[in-house]
Amino acid sequence: MNTTIELIKDHRSIRDFKADPIEESMIEEIIHAAQAMPNSINGQQTSIIVVTDKDKRSKLAELAGGQPWIEQAPLFLLFVMDFHKTDLAAKKNGLNQVIHESVEGTMVGTFDAGLNMGAAIIAAESLGLGVVPIGGIRRSPDELIELFELPEKVFPVAGLAIGHPNSSSKKKPRLPVDTFRHNDVYQTKDLLKLIDHYDAHMTDYLKEIDREQEGNWSQFTSGVYQHVYFPKVHPAMKKQGFLNNK
Ligand SMILES: Cc1cc2nc3c(=O)[nH]c(=O)nc-3n(C[C@H](O)[C@H](O)[C@H](O)COP(=O)(O)O)c2cc1C
């Protein structure tokens, strides 16, 4: 094992931050690490909005459904998929961009934004900072697009609140690795048994951290996945030019 892998495996989301600001040199390191990730066709169809302004963070906390740690953390990174830049390239070459209208385009943009965020998480944690990803921003995509003046063909994928941890949290156990790693072919056998095992493990974990009422993994996840919990995403994507019809 090495220290990079140890750091990654020790990840846990932090939702309790000190007010201390983050040095600009650290922000730059995090952004450069995020930008260094591989990306599809070297199209570089992502961008990051760096938010330190307190009023904007407070607005974001509200738009994300009331998440106080967004306002508390001195830094918020908004990861967007960005086919605006590639569209400028198309126009420069007298061509018509259509990829942003396709499901493939949405997959490429969101996947690349995820890679950016993954690297930002590792970079921030390696600097002793705490992070929590924020998908809650997709609750209010229209307001976000307006707040950050996102042009057409740009869409907010997720955010990352970053700060100096005020307290730590207990590492959250994952499903047994055999549900995650499939050798040569996808293995459905034993999945339910492994899920039962994990549900029992999660029940114990939640008891330990006094959050038993949340329900174990299968209860919680199936409850959430009964609904499209961010219904404004689809119409807002269409407005930004992401038709997803190809
Ligand atoms: C894309 C994404 C969106 C998330 N959105 C939120 C969010 O809006 N609010 C929040 O408190 N946590 C959010 N999380 C954090 C997850 O709840 C957390 O990663 C998961 O429960 C596992 O816990 P851990 O990160 O402590 O290991 C998000 C995580 C990801 C990857």
The ligand as an SDF file (V2000), in Angstrom:
LIG
                    3D

 31 33  0  0  0  0  0  0  0  0999 V2000
  -22.5830   13.2780   -6.7070 C   0  0  0  0  0  0  0  0  0  0  0  0
  -22.8000   13.3260   -5.2090 C   0  0  0  0  0  0  0  0  0  0  0  0
  -23.7880   14.1340   -4.6800 C   0  0  0  0  0  0  0  0  0  0  0  0
  -23.9590   14.2390   -3.3040 C   0  0  0  0  0  0  0  0  0  0  0  0
  -24.8620   15.1270   -2.8070 N   0  0  0  0  0  0  0  0  0  0  0  0
  -24.9010   15.3780   -1.4780 C   0  0  0  0  0  0  0  0  0  0  0  0
  -25.6870   16.4450   -0.9720 C   0  0  0  0  0  0  0  0  0  0  0  0
  -26.3710   17.1650   -1.6970 O   0  0  0  0  0  0  0  0  0  0  0  0
  -25.6470   16.6590    0.3730 N   0  0  0  0  0  0  0  0  0  0  0  0
  -24.8780   15.9160    1.2180 C   0  0  0  0  0  0  0  0  0  0  0  0
  -24.8850   16.1880    2.4110 O   0  0  0  0  0  0  0  0  0  0  0  0
  -24.1280   14.8730    0.7650 N   0  0  0  0  0  0  0  0  0  0  0  0
  -24.1010   14.6100   -0.5660 C   0  0  0  0  0  0  0  0  0  0  0  0
  -23.2960   13.6250   -1.0640 N   0  0  0  0  0  0  0  0  0  0  0  0
  -22.4480   12.8450   -0.1400 C   0  0  0  0  0  0  0  0  0  0  0  0
  -22.9520   11.4000   -0.0020 C   0  0  0  0  0  0  0  0  0  0  0  0
  -24.1020   11.3940    0.8000 O   0  0  0  0  0  0  0  0  0  0  0  0
  -21.8240   10.5630    0.6040 C   0  0  0  0  0  0  0  0  0  0  0  0
  -20.7170   10.5720   -0.2510 O   0  0  0  0  0  0  0  0  0  0  0  0
  -22.2740    9.1080    0.8340 C   0  0  0  0  0  0  0  0  0  0  0  0
  -23.2970    9.0550    1.7900 O   0  0  0  0  0  0  0  0  0  0  0  0
  -21.1070    8.2710    1.3090 C   0  0  0  0  0  0  0  0  0  0  0  0
  -20.5810    8.8150    2.5060 O   0  0  0  0  0  0  0  0  0  0  0  0
  -19.0540    9.2450    2.6270 P   0  0  0  0  0  0  0  0  0  0  0  0
  -18.7570   10.2560    1.5470 O   0  0  0  0  0  0  0  0  0  0  0  0
  -18.8940    9.8440    3.9970 O   0  0  0  0  0  0  0  0  0  0  0  0
  -18.2270    8.0140    2.4450 O   0  0  0  0  0  0  0  0  0  0  0  0
  -23.1420   13.4590   -2.4370 C   0  0  0  0  0  0  0  0  0  0  0  0
  -22.1880   12.6040   -2.9850 C   0  0  0  0  0  0  0  0  0  0  0  0
  -22.0080   12.5550   -4.3440 C   0  0  0  0  0  0  0  0  0  0  0  0
  -20.9080   11.6690   -4.9080 C   0  0  0  0  0  0  0  0  0  0  0  0
  1  2  1  0
  2  3  1  0
  2 30  2  0
  3  4  2  0
  4  5  1  0
  4 28  1  0
  5  6  2  0
  6  7  1  0
  6 13  1  0
  7  8  2  0
  7  9  1  0
  9 10  1  0
 10 11  2  0
 10 12  1  0
 12 13  2  0
 13 14  1  0
 14 15  1  0
 14 28  1  0
 15 16  1  0
 16 17  1  0
 16 18  1  0
 18 19  1  0
 18 20  1  0
 20 21  1  0
 20 22  1  0
 22 23  1  0
 23 24  1  0
 24 25  2  0
 24 26  1  0
 24 27  1  0
 28 29  2  0
 29 30  1  0
 30 31  1  0
M  END
$$$$
